Amino acid sequence: MPPQLPVAAGDSRRWEAASKRITSQRDLQRFLGSDALREFMAFLRALNTAVHGRLLSEAVPCSEAVTHLQAILTQLWEWVDEIPPLQQSLRYGNPAYRTWLQRVIQHAPEMMTQLLPPNLSGAQSELASYWVDSFGNSTRIDYGTGHETTFAAFLFCLARLSVVGHSDAPALVMRVFAQYLKLMRRVQTTYWLEPAGSHGVWGLDDYQFLPFLFGSSQLIGHSSLEPSSIQNDGLLKAHAPDYLYFAAVHFVRQVKKGPLAETSPMLNDISGVPSWNKVNSGMFKMYHAEVLSKFPIMQHFLFGSLLPFPDS
């Protein structure tokens, strides 16, 4: 987990709305060599370790903050019911998505204020920046791994503020992040969002990466399930409710018709890796190379006082 901020009651530190700071490859390289990225990756590794060998269905302690995050995500799910897609012939980019996302933006300040203790209320605008950018882009009507990374950054910021702590790490993945994934898969398929920064067939998934990272950690040391088990449709369906990795592959198989070797050759190749340990370590390298190191994705990433852009 990231180092906590020395925040006192009635804290008067200067909070700021998070903003984009990467405008060139040089900026990106500064970020890739920064303490901010090292702390962010340490946070992801802490979450990764926290779910090692654990099932989504098992009991996990949930703090008040985690419970509140789940309630907010449930509310966003209900808004999809209230805002059905408009009838149109276009496959991608249903404009009803803009209405849904606008409601998320409108209610973000009050949602963040409810999540924060009184002495941290000044941080709500900074948190809200990450929150609203986690659910896609209303102009392009798209969503991708950059938005997913922003949601992870939102959780990182909560950890820096001590709103969540070490004991919350399993629940942040197994409850909050898992619920966020389900919500965004529903938003994707309801409003036909364009995939942002997609690698096409040469990516793990058109929209998300982290379920493969955290999901492979869940499977480390499993007595019978192996990376090659994703080739078995029966095993895939049976274990999707318990493992983020299997759920992610199952979703890909649902939305992409055809043999896995043709629709998702990267996933197909990974199924030949001998152990989940190697898959998991490879996922961290791939995430750094294919998400964090890609300018088209990271030019939209946000920085503020909680996750600062490195000084020149």
C-alpha positions in Angstrom: 0.0 0.0 0.0 1.3 3.6 -0.6 2.7 5.7 2.2 0.0 7.5 4.1 -0.2 11.3 4.1 0.5 13.1 7.4 -3.1 14.5 7.5 -4.3 16.1 10.7 -7.8 17.1 11.9 -8.8 20.3 10.2 -6.0 19.8 7.7 -5.4 22.9 5.5 -3.1 21.3 2.8 -3.7 22.5 -0.7 -5.8 20.0 -2.5 -6.2 20.3 -6.3 -8.4 18.9 -9.0 -6.4 16.3 -10.8 -5.4 17.1 -14.4 -3.5 15.7 -17.4 0.2 16.4 -17.4 1.7 14.0 -20.0 1.8 15.9 -23.3 4.9 14.4 -24.8 7.1 11.3 -24.8 9.5 13.2 -22.6 6.8 13.7 -20.0 5.9 10.0 -20.2 9.5 9.0 -19.6 9.7 11.3 -16.5 6.6 9.6 -15.1 8.0 6.1 -15.8 11.1 7.0 -13.8 9.2 8.7 -10.9 8.5 7.9 -7.3 4.9 8.4 -8.1 4.9 5.4 -10.5 6.9 3.3 -8.1 4.4 3.9 -5.3 1.5 3.2 -7.6 3.0 -0.1 -8.7 3.8 -1.0 -5.1 0.1 -0.5 -4.4 -0.9 -2.8 -7.2 1.5 -5.4 -6.0 0.1 -5.1 -2.5 -3.4 -5.7 -3.9 -2.0 -8.6 -6.0 -0.5 -10.3 -3.0 -3.6 -9.8 -0.9 -5.7 -12.0 -3.3 -3.1 -14.7 -3.7 -4.9 -18.0 -3.7 -8.3 -16.5 -2.7 -11.8 -17.0 -4.2 -14.2 -14.2 -5.0 -16.9 -16.1 -3.2 -15.1 -16.4 0.1 -15.8 -14.2 3.1 -13.7 -11.1 3.4 -13.7 -8.3 6.0 -15.3 -5.1 4.6 -14.7 -1.7 6.2 -17.2 1.1 6.2 -15.3 2.7 3.3 -15.4 -0.5 1.2 -19.1 -0.9 2.0 -19.8 2.6 0.9 -17.9 2.2 -2.3 -20.0 -0.9 -3.1 -23.2 1.1 -2.4 -22.1 3.8 -4.8 -21.2 1.3 -7.6 -24.6 -0.3 -7.0 -26.3 3.1 -7.6 -24.4 3.5 -10.9 -25.6 0.1 -11.9 -29.2 1.1 -11.2 -28.8 4.2 -13.3 -28.1 1.9 -16.3 -31.6 0.5 -15.7 -33.0 4.0 -15.6 -31.2 5.2 -18.8 -31.8 2.6 -21.6 -29.9 2.9 -24.8 -31.5 4.9 -27.6 -32.6 3.0 -30.6 -30.2 3.6 -33.5 -28.5 1.6 -36.2 -24.9 2.4 -35.2 -23.2 -0.5 -33.4 -20.9 1.7 -31.4 -21.4 4.9 -29.4 -25.0 5.0 -28.2 -25.6 8.6 -27.1 -27.6 7.5 -24.0 -24.2 6.7 -22.5 -23.6 10.5 -22.3 -26.7 10.9 -20.2 -25.5 8.1 -17.9 -22.0 9.5 -17.5 -23.3 13.0 -17.0 -25.3 11.7 -14.0 -22.1 10.2 -12.7 -20.3 13.5 -13.1 -23.2 15.5 -11.5 -23.3 13.4 -8.4 -19.5 12.8 -8.0 -18.9 15.7 -5.5 -21.5 14.5 -3.1 -20.5 10.9 -3.4 -16.9 11.8 -2.6 -17.9 14.0 0.3 -19.9 11.1 1.8 -16.9 8.8 1.4 -14.4 11.2 3.2 -14.2 12.0 6.9 -14.9 15.7 7.7 -11.2 16.6 8.1 -10.5 15.4 4.5 -13.6 17.0 2.8 -11.3 19.3 0.9 -10.0 16.4 -1.1 -13.4 15.6 -2.7 -12.7 17.6 -5.9 -9.4 15.8 -6.4 -10.9 12.4 -5.8 -13.9 13.3 -8.0 -11.6 13.9 -10.9 -10.3 10.3 -10.8 -13.8 8.9 -10.1 -15.6 10.4 -13.1 -12.7 9.6 -15.4 -12.8 5.9 -14.4 -16.1 5.3 -16.4 -15.1 6.3 -19.9 -15.2 9.4 -22.1 -18.5 11.1 -23.0 -17.1 12.9 -26.1 -15.6 9.8 -27.8 -18.1 7.4 -26.1 -15.2 5.0 -25.4 -13.6 3.1 -22.5 -10.4 1.3 -22.1 -7.4 0.3 -20.0 -6.5 3.9 -19.3 -9.9 4.5 -17.6 -9.5 1.2 -15.7 -6.0 2.4 -14.6 -7.6 5.7 -13.4 -10.0 3.6 -11.2 -6.9 1.9 -9.7 -5.4 5.4 -9.2 -8.6 6.4 -7.4 -8.2 3.5 -5.0 -4.5 4.5 -4.6 -5.6 8.0 -3.6 -8.0 6.6 -1.0 -5.2 4.5 0.4 -2.9 7.6 0.6 -5.6 9.4 2.6 -5.9 6.4 4.9 -9.6 6.1 4.0 -8.7 2.5 3.2 -5.8 0.6 4.7 -3.8 -2.7 4.5 -6.7 -4.7 6.0 -8.9 -3.5 3.1 -6.6 -4.8 0.4 -8.4 -8.1 -0.3 -11.8 -6.4 -0.3 -10.6 -3.7 -2.7 -10.0 -6.4 -5.3 -12.5 -9.0 -4.4 -15.5 -6.7 -3.7 -14.9 -3.2 -5.1 -12.8 -3.9 -8.2 -14.8 -7.0 -9.0 -18.0 -4.9 -8.8 -16.5 -2.1 -10.9 -15.6 -4.7 -13.6 -19.2 -6.1 -13.7 -20.5 -2.5 -13.9 -18.2 -1.5 -16.8 -18.9 -4.7 -18.7 -22.6 -3.9 -18.5 -22.0 -0.3 -19.6 -19.8 -1.5 -22.5 -22.5 -3.9 -23.8 -25.5 -1.7 -23.1 -24.2 1.5 -24.7 -21.7 -0.2 -27.1 -18.7 1.8 -26.1 -15.8 2.1 -28.5 -12.6 0.4 -27.1 -10.1 3.1 -26.2 -6.5 2.2 -27.1 -7.4 -1.3 -28.2 -4.7 -3.6 -29.6 -7.4 -5.5 -31.5 -6.8 -9.3 -31.6 -3.2 -8.7 -30.2 -4.4 -7.5 -26.8 -5.7 -9.4 -23.8 -9.1 -7.7 -24.0 -10.4 -4.7 -25.8 -11.3 -2.8 -22.6 -9.5 -4.1 -19.5 -6.2 -5.5 -18.2 -6.2 -5.7 -14.4 -8.6 -8.7 -14.0 -5.9 -10.8 -15.7 -3.2 -9.5 -13.4 -5.2 -9.9 -10.1 -6.9 -13.0 -11.4 -3.7 -14.8 -12.1 -2.6 -14.1 -8.5 -5.8 -15.7 -7.3 -4.9 -18.9 -9.1 -1.3 -19.2 -7.9 -0.8 -22.6 -6.3 -4.2 -24.0 -7.4 -4.2 -27.8 -7.2 -5.9 -28.5 -10.5 -6.6 -25.3 -12.5 -3.7 -24.4 -14.8 -3.3 -21.7 -17.4 -4.3 -24.2 -20.1 -7.6 -24.8 -18.3 -9.1 -21.7 -20.0 -9.3 -23.9 -23.2 -12.0 -26.0 -21.5 -15.3 -24.2 -21.8 -16.8 -26.2 -19.0 -14.1 -25.3 -16.5 -14.2 -21.7 -17.8 -17.9 -21.3 -17.0 -17.8 -23.2 -13.7 -14.9 -21.2 -12.2 -15.8 -17.7 -13.6 -17.7 -16.7 -10.5 -14.7 -17.4 -8.3 -11.7 -16.2 -10.4 -11.3 -12.8 -12.1 -9.1 -14.4 -14.8 -11.6 -17.0 -15.8 -14.4 -14.4 -15.7 -12.4 -12.2 -18.0 -11.7 -14.9 -20.5 -15.3 -16.1 -20.3 -16.5 -12.5 -21.1 -14.1 -12.4 -24.1 -15.5 -15.7 -25.4 -19.0 -14.3 -25.1 -18.4 -11.1 -27.0 -15.9 -12.5 -29.6 -17.2 -15.4 -31.6 -14.8 -18.0 -32.9 -11.8 -20.1 -31.7 -9.7 -18.4 -29.0 -6.6 -18.8 -31.1 -8.1 -16.6 -33.8 -10.1 -14.0 -31.7 -7.5 -13.7 -28.9 -4.1 -15.2 -29.9 -2.4 -13.5 -26.9 -4.7 -15.2 -24.4 -4.3 -18.4 -26.3 -0.5 -18.2 -26.1 -0.5 -17.4 -22.4 -2.5 -20.6 -21.8 0.6 -22.5 -22.7 2.7 -20.9 -19.9 3.5 -23.6 -17.3 2.5 -21.9 -14.1 0.3 -19.1 -12.7 3.3 -17.6 -11.0 4.9 -17.0 -14.4 1.6 -15.7 -15.8 1.3 -13.3 -12.9 4.9 -11.9 -13.2 4.4 -11.6 -16.9 1.2 -9.6 -16.4 3.1 -7.0 -14.4 5.7 -6.7 -17.2 3.0 -6.5 -19.8 1.0 -3.9 -17.9 4.0 -1.7 -17.6 4.9 -2.1 -21.3 1.4 -2.1 -22.9 -0.5 0.3 -20.7 1.7 2.5 -18.5 4.3 3.0 -21.3 1.9 3.9 -24.1 1.6 7.6 -24.8 -1.9 7.3 -26.5 -3.2 5.8 -23.2 -1.2 7.8 -20.6 -1.7 11.2 -22.2 -5.2 11.1 -20.5 -3.9 10.0 -17.0 -4.5 12.4 -14.1 -2.1 13.9 -11.6 -2.8 15.9 -8.4 -1.4 16.3 -4.9 -2.1 12.7 -4.0 -0.5 11.2 -7.1 1.9 14.0 -8.2 3.5 14.4 -11.6 7.3 14.5 -11.1 9.0 17.9 -10.8 11.3 18.8 -13.7 
